[in-house]
Amino acid sequence: MVVAGVIPSLLGAPVVDADGVATGVVADLLADGRTGRPAWIVVALHGDGPVACVPVAALRTRTRSIQVGCRASALAEIAGAPPEPLLGRRFGVGPWDLPPLEALRGLDAGGARRPLVAAA
């Protein structure tokens, strides 16, 4: 039985930039594997580009979307970069507030925990 909750409704949610322009959709949520707390969202950018990771602490919720505090061009610049704590600085989030890359776990649409596989 699938139980509705915060995470399932977040996956697939539209993402807008600081100007309110549609940028992509939430493809995944990366949580700290030690605490289970959400740390990053993975944004599938519009078009065929790679995904961009944004710290949850840098997000704003809107009525029908999730808003990032930067322009779409800034997301395109970091697309494909792994969600390492130092990347959080680009969003005004201190690296000490983010778990290390090896501690992250992704959630798929079914809610199953799976390890994050970094590109080699």
C-alpha positions as MATLAB code, in Angstrom:
seq = 'MVVAGVIPSLLGAPVVDADGVATGVVADLLADGRTGRPAWIVVALHGDGPVACVPVAALRTRTRSIQVGCRASALAEIAGAPPEPLLGRRFGVGPWDLPPLEALRGLDAGGARRPLVAAA';
ca = [
       0.000    0.000    0.000;
       1.399    3.386   -0.996;
       0.821    6.082    1.599;
       0.542    9.659    0.384;
       2.855   12.111    2.068;
       5.304   14.917    1.593;
       7.937   13.027   -0.397;
       5.721   11.463   -3.099;
       4.097   14.808   -3.839;
       7.519   16.490   -4.057;
       8.782   14.147   -6.772;
       7.705   15.535  -10.131;
       6.907   18.962   -8.678;
       7.661   21.890  -10.975;
      10.752   23.973  -10.160;
      10.924   27.690  -10.919;
      13.897   30.030  -10.743;
      14.186   33.252   -8.715;
      12.194   35.116  -11.380;
       9.386   32.540  -11.388;
      10.392   31.077  -14.764;
       9.764   27.329  -15.126;
      13.142   25.586  -15.000;
      12.480   21.865  -14.571;
      10.946   19.274  -12.247;
      12.073   17.497   -9.088;
      13.521   14.180  -10.252;
      14.752   12.883   -6.897;
      15.372   13.794   -3.283;
      18.714   13.042   -1.661;
      18.593   12.448    2.075;
      21.337   12.058    4.660;
      21.636    8.291    5.037;
      22.574    8.662    8.702;
      19.663   10.863    9.810;
      17.094   10.503    7.027;
      16.816   14.305    6.749;
      16.374   15.721    3.234;
      19.554   17.425    2.026;
      19.304   18.038   -1.748;
      16.737   17.934   -4.522;
      17.721   16.752   -7.970;
      16.238   18.999  -10.650;
      15.718   17.606  -14.147;
      16.225   20.748  -16.202;
      13.930   21.412  -19.156;
      15.391   20.132  -22.387;
      17.808   17.250  -22.655;
      20.412   18.663  -20.290;
      21.788   16.915  -17.224;
      20.330   17.318  -13.761;
      21.288   19.951  -11.198;
      21.394   19.437   -7.432;
      20.104   22.149   -5.097;
      20.345   22.116   -1.278;
      16.948   21.812    0.394;
      17.944   24.680    2.713;
      18.058   27.001   -0.333;
      14.507   26.238   -1.516;
      11.278   28.156   -1.133;
       7.911   26.508   -1.475;
       5.260   28.157   -3.593;
       1.632   27.184   -4.081;
       2.260   25.046   -7.141;
       6.040   24.842   -7.368;
       9.395   24.769   -5.646;
      11.487   27.916   -6.109;
      15.272   28.061   -6.178;
      16.984   31.295   -5.236;
      18.918   31.671   -8.481;
      18.287   32.063  -12.187;
      17.933   29.135  -14.572;
      21.312   29.996  -16.109;
      23.009   29.420  -12.723;
      21.423   25.957  -12.512;
      22.625   25.191  -16.023;
      26.175   26.121  -14.966;
      26.223   23.540  -12.175;
      24.309   20.836  -14.059;
      26.040   17.500  -13.776;
      28.068   18.493  -10.693;
      27.843   16.038   -7.786;
      26.041   17.260   -4.653;
      29.180   17.897   -2.624;
      28.975   20.157    0.431;
      31.135   22.865   -1.191;
      28.534   23.214   -3.970;
      26.157   24.488   -1.280;
      28.110   27.761   -1.140;
      26.733   28.702   -4.553;
      23.301   28.753   -2.921;
      24.312   30.474    0.329;
      24.353   27.225    2.321;
      27.429   26.435    4.409;
      29.210   23.174    3.573;
      29.112   22.225    7.261;
      25.300   22.150    7.016;
      25.319   19.447    4.339;
      26.161   15.746    4.635;
      29.161   14.349    2.740;
      28.535   12.888   -0.701;
      29.071    9.312    0.475;
      26.319    9.668    3.115;
      23.578   10.624    0.628;
      20.769    8.260   -0.321;
      18.244    8.855   -3.083;
      14.552    8.105   -3.049;
      12.820    6.811   -6.136;
       9.167    7.419   -6.982;
       8.165    4.353   -4.977;
       9.857    5.671   -1.860;
      12.477    2.919   -1.687;
      15.863    3.932   -0.334;
      18.774    3.350   -2.670;
      22.405    4.468   -2.543;
      23.418    7.407   -4.665;
      25.784    6.294   -7.405;
      28.298    8.977   -8.332;
      29.464    9.154  -11.923;
      32.956    7.839  -12.444;
];
